[in-house]
Amino acid sequence: MTIPYVTEIDPSYGNVVEVSSSIRRVVANNPGRFTYTGTGTYIVGRGQVAIIDPGPANEEHVAAILSATSGEEISHIVVTHTHKDHSPASRLLQTATGAPTYGFGSHPVAPKEEVLRSQPTTWDTLFPTPEEIEEIKRSMPFPDDEGSEHAQDEPGDMAFSPDVEIGHGDLIRGGTWTLEAVHTPGHISNHLCYGFKEEKSLFSGDHVMGWSTSVIPSPEGAMDAYMDSLRLLLDRNDMFFYPTHGPRIPEPIAFTRALIAHRENREQQIINCLSSGPKTIPELVTAMYTETPHILHMAAGQSVYSHLIHMAKKGKVATDGEANADSTFFSQGR
């Protein structure tokens, strides 16, 4: 099943765009390999409003949000998760408005042994070359990956701690709107989507994006949790998904089914690749992602590793020892 990507969006940096009768969007000027045209901050409601995913710590972006809501009350600052293109601006916005912040919790901190297992030292062939990075910078400026949630020096917003911790099924209410928290771990363990009850839509954060599949990096993310979280959305009746990056997604249930089929197909690709003998993660990525630009192969390697961890739990793949990113070879399970 082919994923019906939706990619057309005019970021119109600094300007507010009406996307429905009760939803406005302001896009931060932080385009990149993992943020697409930038972080789309949503303004929900009229008069008394909620801000969903305030974005990176960019004063111009926060000023644009405040300008878009001039004469209104920002009563809630709501965060889908703690990657640094989503939550850091919450502090600037709170200083300006005094509104409380809402989220699942602080950025997850994995045990040291899990972090060590997930850090590759032999993936050199998957790293973008300096020439590739320069070419991308020329076509889509994002200096030093600033604002990207996967910049290696700062993968998460370690300073974020919500004033109000919320979990699956909790409701956040404003003057004319109601948001329902939907816990969707996978991309990261503290990821929340938010159902907008009055419009039967879902703010899907990075869990479901229209322009691209989501990276599932271990250990802060997990493929088994991600697949369960995708299936959770199939029981909803949303008219649209509103991801934080890219345009809204029409026919979201069909789109989610396509994402599930895509991930299941990746598992089958891994099994097919291993049928000819044990392989390393770089060898799997090179064989499986022939149509993906090399500059994205490192991110692909993270998702392949998460697939392998998931498949090892089910006995579909095996290693000579404990599964880790630098296992010399992965092979078919026995």
C-alpha positions in Angstrom: 0.0 0.0 0.0 1.5 3.3 -1.1 1.5 6.1 1.5 -0.7 9.0 0.1 1.7 11.8 1.1 0.5 15.4 1.4 3.3 17.9 1.0 1.8 21.2 -0.3 2.2 23.9 2.2 3.1 27.6 2.1 5.0 28.2 5.4 4.4 32.0 5.1 6.9 32.6 8.0 5.7 35.1 10.6 2.1 35.2 9.3 -0.9 33.5 10.8 -2.9 31.3 8.4 -6.6 30.2 9.0 -6.8 26.4 8.5 -10.3 26.0 9.9 -13.0 28.1 11.6 -11.3 27.4 15.0 -7.7 26.6 14.1 -4.9 29.0 13.0 -1.3 28.1 12.3 2.0 30.0 12.5 5.1 28.3 11.0 8.5 28.8 12.6 11.4 29.5 10.3 13.3 26.3 11.1 13.1 24.2 8.0 15.3 21.1 7.8 15.7 17.4 7.0 13.4 16.5 9.9 11.2 19.6 10.3 10.2 19.9 6.6 9.2 23.6 6.1 9.3 24.3 9.9 7.4 23.8 13.1 3.7 24.5 12.7 2.4 26.1 15.9 -1.4 25.8 16.2 -3.7 28.4 17.8 -7.0 26.7 18.9 -10.2 28.6 19.7 -11.2 32.3 19.7 -10.9 34.7 22.5 -9.5 32.3 25.0 -7.0 30.1 23.0 -4.6 27.2 23.4 -1.2 27.1 21.8 -0.1 23.7 20.6 3.6 23.1 20.1 5.0 26.6 20.6 8.2 25.5 18.7 11.9 26.3 19.0 13.3 29.0 21.3 13.0 31.6 18.5 12.0 35.1 19.6 10.7 36.1 16.2 8.4 33.1 16.1 7.1 33.8 19.6 6.5 37.4 18.6 4.5 36.1 15.6 2.4 34.0 17.8 1.7 36.9 20.2 0.9 39.1 17.2 -1.6 36.5 15.8 -3.4 36.4 19.2 -3.4 40.1 20.0 -6.5 41.0 22.0 -7.1 37.4 23.0 -6.1 35.4 26.1 -3.5 32.6 25.7 -4.8 30.3 28.5 -3.0 27.1 27.8 0.4 26.1 26.3 0.2 22.5 25.1 3.1 20.4 24.0 3.0 17.1 22.1 6.6 16.0 23.1 10.0 17.3 24.2 12.1 17.5 21.0 13.7 20.9 20.7 11.7 22.0 17.7 8.4 21.6 19.7 8.7 22.7 23.3 11.5 25.2 24.1 9.4 28.3 23.0 7.0 27.4 25.8 9.3 29.2 28.2 9.3 32.4 26.2 5.6 32.3 25.6 4.9 31.6 29.3 7.1 34.6 30.3 5.0 36.8 28.0 1.6 35.4 29.0 1.8 33.6 32.3 -0.2 30.7 30.8 0.5 27.2 32.3 2.2 24.5 30.2 0.7 21.0 29.6 2.4 17.8 28.6 3.0 14.2 29.4 6.2 14.9 31.3 9.9 15.8 31.1 12.2 14.4 28.4 12.8 10.7 28.9 16.2 9.7 30.3 17.2 6.2 29.4 19.4 4.0 31.5 23.1 4.4 30.5 23.3 0.8 29.2 20.4 1.3 26.9 22.0 4.5 25.5 25.3 2.7 24.9 23.5 -0.1 23.1 21.8 2.4 20.8 24.9 4.5 19.9 26.5 3.3 16.6 30.2 3.5 16.2 30.4 1.6 12.9 27.8 3.4 10.8 30.3 5.7 9.1 28.9 4.9 5.6 25.5 6.2 6.7 26.6 9.6 7.8 25.9 12.5 5.4 29.0 13.7 3.6 30.0 17.3 4.0 29.2 17.8 0.3 25.6 16.5 0.9 25.1 18.8 3.9 26.3 21.8 1.9 24.0 20.9 -1.0 21.0 20.7 1.3 21.9 24.0 3.0 22.0 25.7 -0.4 18.5 24.4 -1.3 16.9 24.6 2.2 18.7 26.8 4.7 19.0 25.4 8.2 22.3 26.5 9.6 24.0 23.7 11.5 20.7 21.8 11.7 19.4 24.5 14.1 15.9 23.6 15.3 16.2 20.0 14.1 15.0 17.5 16.7 17.9 15.1 15.8 20.8 17.5 16.0 23.4 15.3 17.7 24.4 17.8 20.3 21.0 18.3 21.8 18.4 15.7 20.9 15.8 16.8 23.4 14.5 19.7 25.4 15.9 18.7 28.8 14.7 21.9 30.5 11.0 21.3 29.8 8.8 20.3 32.7 5.0 20.8 32.3 3.1 22.7 34.9 0.3 20.2 34.4 1.1 16.6 33.6 -1.6 14.9 31.5 -2.1 11.3 30.4 -4.2 9.3 28.0 -7.8 10.3 28.1 -7.4 13.5 30.1 -9.3 16.6 28.9 -8.1 20.2 28.6 -10.9 22.7 28.3 -11.0 26.3 27.2 -13.8 28.7 26.4 -14.9 27.2 23.1 -12.8 24.1 22.8 -11.9 20.8 24.3 -8.7 18.8 23.8 -8.4 15.1 24.6 -4.9 13.7 25.3 -4.1 10.6 23.3 -0.8 8.9 24.5 1.1 7.8 21.4 4.6 6.6 22.4 6.9 5.4 19.6 8.6 8.4 18.1 9.4 9.2 21.7 7.9 7.8 24.9 6.3 11.0 26.1 4.5 11.8 22.8 0.9 12.9 23.0 -1.6 13.7 20.3 -4.6 15.9 21.0 -8.1 15.2 19.8 -10.0 18.4 19.1 -13.5 17.3 20.1 -15.5 20.2 18.6 -14.1 19.6 15.1 -13.5 15.8 15.3 -9.8 16.3 14.4 -6.5 15.3 15.9 -3.3 17.3 16.4 -0.9 14.5 15.6 2.5 16.1 16.4 5.3 13.9 15.0 3.4 10.6 15.4 1.7 10.9 12.0 3.1 13.4 9.4 1.8 13.9 5.9 5.1 14.7 4.2 7.2 11.9 5.6 7.3 8.9 7.9 8.5 9.4 11.5 11.9 8.4 12.7 11.8 5.9 15.5 15.1 6.3 17.4 15.9 3.9 20.2 16.0 4.1 23.2 13.8 7.2 23.5 11.5 5.7 20.9 10.4 2.1 20.3 8.9 0.4 17.2 6.5 -1.9 19.1 5.1 1.1 21.0 4.8 3.0 17.7 2.9 0.3 15.9 0.5 0.0 18.9 0.0 3.7 18.9 -0.7 3.8 15.2 -3.4 1.1 15.6 -4.9 3.1 18.5 -5.8 5.8 16.0 -7.8 3.4 13.8 -10.6 3.4 16.3 -11.1 7.2 16.0 -13.4 9.0 13.7 -11.3 12.1 12.9 -12.0 14.1 9.8 -8.4 15.5 9.7 -5.0 15.1 11.3 -3.0 18.3 11.9 0.7 17.3 12.2 3.2 19.8 13.6 5.2 19.6 10.3 3.5 20.0 7.0 -0.2 20.4 5.9 -3.2 18.7 7.4 -4.0 15.1 6.4 -7.3 14.3 4.8 -8.8 10.8 5.1 -6.5 10.2 8.2 -7.6 6.6 8.9 -6.7 5.5 5.4 -3.4 7.3 5.8 -2.7 5.6 9.1 -3.5 2.2 7.6 -0.9 3.0 4.9 1.7 3.8 7.5 1.1 0.5 9.3 1.4 -1.4 6.0 4.6 0.5 5.2 6.2 -0.5 8.5 5.0 -4.1 8.1 6.6 -4.1 4.6 9.9 -2.8 6.1 9.9 -5.8 8.4 9.4 -8.1 5.4 12.2 -6.3 3.6 14.5 -7.0 6.5 13.6 -10.7 6.5 14.1 -10.9 2.7 17.5 -9.2 3.0 18.6 -11.6 5.8 17.5 -14.6 3.8 20.9 -14.5 1.9 22.9 -14.3 5.2 23.6 -12.2 8.2 24.0 -8.4 7.6 24.9 -5.2 9.4 22.6 -2.3 9.8 24.4 -0.2 7.2 24.2 -3.2 4.7 20.4 -3.4 5.4 19.9 0.3 4.9 21.8 0.3 1.7 19.8 -2.6 0.3 16.4 -1.3 1.6 16.5 2.4 1.0 17.6 2.6 -2.6 15.3 5.4 -3.4 16.1 7.5 -0.3 18.7 10.2 -0.5 21.9 9.2 1.3 21.7 12.2 3.6 18.7 10.5 5.2 20.3 7.1 5.6 21.5 7.7 9.2 17.9 8.4 10.2 16.8 5.3 8.3 19.4 3.3 10.2 17.8 4.4 13.5 14.4 3.2 12.4 15.9 -0.1 11.0 17.6 -0.6 14.4 14.2 -0.1 16.2 12.6 -2.6 13.7 15.3 -5.1 14.6 14.8 -4.7 18.3 11.1 -5.2 17.8 11.6 -8.3 15.6 14.2 -9.7 18.0 11.5 -9.7 20.7 9.3 -11.7 18.4 12.0 -14.1 17.5 12.1 -13.0 13.9 15.7 -11.9 13.9 18.7 -13.0 16.0 22.2 -11.8 16.9 25.2 -13.6 18.3 24.7 -11.7 21.6 22.5 -9.0 23.0 21.0 -6.9 20.3 22.6 -3.5 19.9 23.2 -0.9 17.2 26.8 -2.2 16.7 26.0 -5.9 16.6 28.3 -7.0 13.8 25.5 -9.0 12.1 21.8 -9.6 12.4 20.4 -12.8 11.0 17.0 -14.5 10.6 15.5 -15.8 13.8 15.5 -19.5 14.6 
